[in-house]
């Protein structure tokens, strides 16, 4: 009897990790700051910058999740849920296109060569990220698409939300590791390439999920026997 519950928890863990990665991956001001600090100060200063950003993103994720939890109960109808999922996929697609076409270097925050304290590096990254509330729309899109907000399943939802900062930290750890390994070859073009790759992945992923959602929509009546 425990097997389905374990499967559900794994599903929420995967969704939380994926949302954390998606919310952190685009090369915004804090991403550029993380790369600059990794190159100028060292990998761990860059990683602490990512930690500050992850804390800010977690706060916004909790705000969005709390707000959506109040409106999800009236939207338990499968039709409404499908509309939310389709809307989330479209928003993700638009976000991916924006990410692919944008130039993050235009709004970059310059990092000084003075190392400063670990706390200072994390705090400044937190302040840069918290000052950009547009991340709220990305969380709304991902939460709707992945159906992470489910008030009737509080334990699984808490597990999923706990995995969002874990996914963000995985991204920042991997990014700083990569930049540190190729620091001699990393330049402005490297940032632009990363951003275009991320945008392409988000676009492809959102299209696949959108088509999958629409495909399920057309097959739901047959499965439920509603066409009889």
ABEGO torsion letter per residue (X at the ends): XAAAAAAAAAAAAAAAAAAAAAAAABBBAAAAAAAAAAAAAEAAAAAAAAAAAAAAAAAAAAAAAAAAAAAAAAAABAAAAAAAAAAAAAAAAAAAAAAAABBAAAABBBBBABAEBAAAAAAAAAAAAAABAAAAAAAAAAAAAAGABBAABAAAAAAAAAAAAAAAAAAAAAAAAAAAAAAAABBAAAAAAAAAAAAAAAAAAAAAAAAAAAAAAAAAAAAAGAAX
